[in-house]
Each structure stands twice: as C-alpha cells, then as structure tokens.
Amino acid sequence: MRIAVLTETDANESRVAATPETVKKFKALGADVAIQAGAGLDSGVTDADYEAAGATIAGSPSAAAGEADIVLLVRRPDAALLDVIKPGAIVVAIMDPYGNEDALAAMAEKNYTSFAMELMPRITRAQSMDILSSQANLAGYRAVIDASAEYGRAMPMMMTAAGTVPAARVFVMGAGVAGLQAIATARRLGAVVSATDVRPASKEQVASLGAKFVAVEDEEFKQAETSGGYAKEMSAEYRAKQAELVATHIAKQDIVITTALIPGRPAPQLISRAMVESMKPGSVIVDLAVERGGNCELAEPGKVVDHQGVRIVGHLNMAGRLPASASALYSKNLYSFVETLIDKTNKTIAVNWDDELVKATLLTRDGAVVHPNFQPAS
C-alpha cells in the first residue's frame, strides 16, 4: 500500500496534504509514503523532516504517484497530474466539484476513485474530518489580521497622555465558522464588534462572543437555516429589508468582513458600491467570498482595491495565508478520513462502500461520476 503526497500545482496554493506527524501515522497503518520533493516547503516542512518521519522523497510527481494506491492533495489534480497518477488510484482532495463537470469527467475517465473532502457530512463522527471548519477557522482569523494591517489606526481603545484613540468598529457579515472566529479575533484585539447572519441560531453564538447582533428578525428569518446547518437563500423581499438595515450600519463601521457563501451557488452580494461609498476613507472591507464572485460588488480576486479611500481586500485562499497551521489541520482531516478506508489488521485498502462518509464524499468510481449531485446532463 503506497500513499503519495504531491506538490500543489496551483500558484495560489501554499498548503500541503501531509505533515511529518501524519506521515508517521500512515506508516503505522502499514503504508509506504512518498512525498514529492519540496512539497512542504511553503508550509515550513523540509524534505529532511519528511524523511525523518519515515517517508521517501521522490524527485518528480510521476516518481511519487506513478505506483501510488492513494494520492493526497489539497486541490483537485489538474491535467498535468492526471497524466502521472495511475489509473484506478484513490485520490483525496478538495475537489471543488460545483460547475466543474469536465474536470470530474476527466477523473472518471482515468478510473480514479475520487473523494471530495468538502462534501464531508457535518455529523459527530466526521468532526475530525471537517476541512471546511478547520480551514474556515483560520480564514476568519487571518481576515481580521489582514484588515488590521490595512487599517491605518489601532484596533483597541488606547487612553494616553496625548489623548484617546477610539476602538475600531468591526462588522462581520456571516456568523458561520469563519465569521465566529473573526468576531473572536477582533474582540481579542480590542475592537467593538457587531455581526449579522440569516440563521436564527447565530444570534446566540454572536452574543456569546461579546458582539452585537444586527438583523431583520421577521418570520422568514426564523426559518432561514437548512437541516445541515447552512444558510438558506432568502427571498428578494427579505434581502431588501436586510440590505437597508445593513447599509445604515455599514456607514458607521471602520472594518467590514464578509464570509457569506451558499454551497454550489455564487456568493450573495451583500455590499453594494453605494454602501462602500458611504464608509469613511481609511475604512477596510475584507471579502472572504471573493473566489465565488464576492460579497462586495467592488471586490476583485487577488487584489486590494482602493475605492474612494476604502480598501477592499480580495486575497485568494485566505487559509493558505497561514500555510503551516492550515496544512497541519488539513492533513489531520485527511488522515482521519483515509484511515477509515484501510483495514488495520491486514494493512490493506478496504473501502466500505456502504459507509455514510464514503457515500457522501465519493465523486467518481469505476469510470463514472457517481455522486448524485454531479451527474452529467443526459
């Protein structure tokens, strides 16, 4: 049983799919682990670190993955990697399947058994495998750090002999994992924090972190959460009422952090040009949804835009801006899942196709796209 970990091919990806800690764990399961040379350098892990943990270092993707039974990646393999990963291999990664039917078909054509980690069900058993939560936590933290770096003033209130510096006012839009971490981080830095979300359960969570909750709390709001804990898409009428309330609130804020995403859909637009223009020069907006179209009308992927003195931060791969921490958590998520695919007694791969975790995350198998949500159009 051979497991390969490859260097990421995306220019914006600094994370790696295994650390020396998880290499040791895979070795204990009876696996030979091959790491492509340099795969962990952006995350602060050297080839020597991997070798000390028991891995072998391969000089190229083909040398690492050519005979591998399981290939671990952060992002879905691109066309170049499809040429080196052997047909029939198990591939585990963040697959970004929505709207990428051709990429799924290409993996199916290679006969890969592919698993999408972001489709992991949010159940108790799978908490240690939840890459969305582990990476969103870091993204929420980093969003506040980046905002404070762009903001030309101090975050906490400071009383000095020369006068008082007022606390920054931070507004977090979306109180999921990333948003709650952003609230907590901004509070630790001494800001006055408020937040909004369409899910009723978030009100208590926001308050527990010491932030003020801002939302139109009508009947639609009370039913605005799916059984899986995600936000539902709201009606046009609700969005208009919420936008009016938010527009008034945003005009008074120093920093706004947006985190709103709906799985499989473009990010909802929450901040219009007019809202941006209502903010004071020197204010900052950090858009964590910029890779999905953005929550802010003026956000641009991979750029920091200055619009009438308001800086709009659109960094890509926010979790990847903390590569060492992000890789440490992601690799543990991967290990927790992959070990369920291995027979620990015989030290062989033994996938239980009836396992609810397998059913939820399996994208391709036996030459076809098998996940019910991503079936090719007939």
Protein Blocks (a to p, Z undefined) as FASTA:
>chain_A
ZZdddddfbfklcbdfbdfklmmmmmmnopacdddehklmmnopafklmmmnopacdfbf
klmmmmpcbdcdfbdcdfklmmmmcghiacdddeklgoplmmmmmmmmnopacddfklpc
cdfklmmmmmklmmmmmmmmmmmmmmmmmpccdfbdcddfkbccdddddddehjafklmm
mmmmmmmnopacddddfbfklmmmmmmnopacdddddfklmmmccfkopacdddfklmmm
mmmmmmmmmmmpmbdcdfbdcehiacddfbdfklmmmpcehiacddfklmnnpaafkbce
hiacdeehiacdfbehkllmmmmlmmmmmmmmmmmmmmmmpcfklopacddfkbmklmmm
mmbgghiafbfklgccZZ
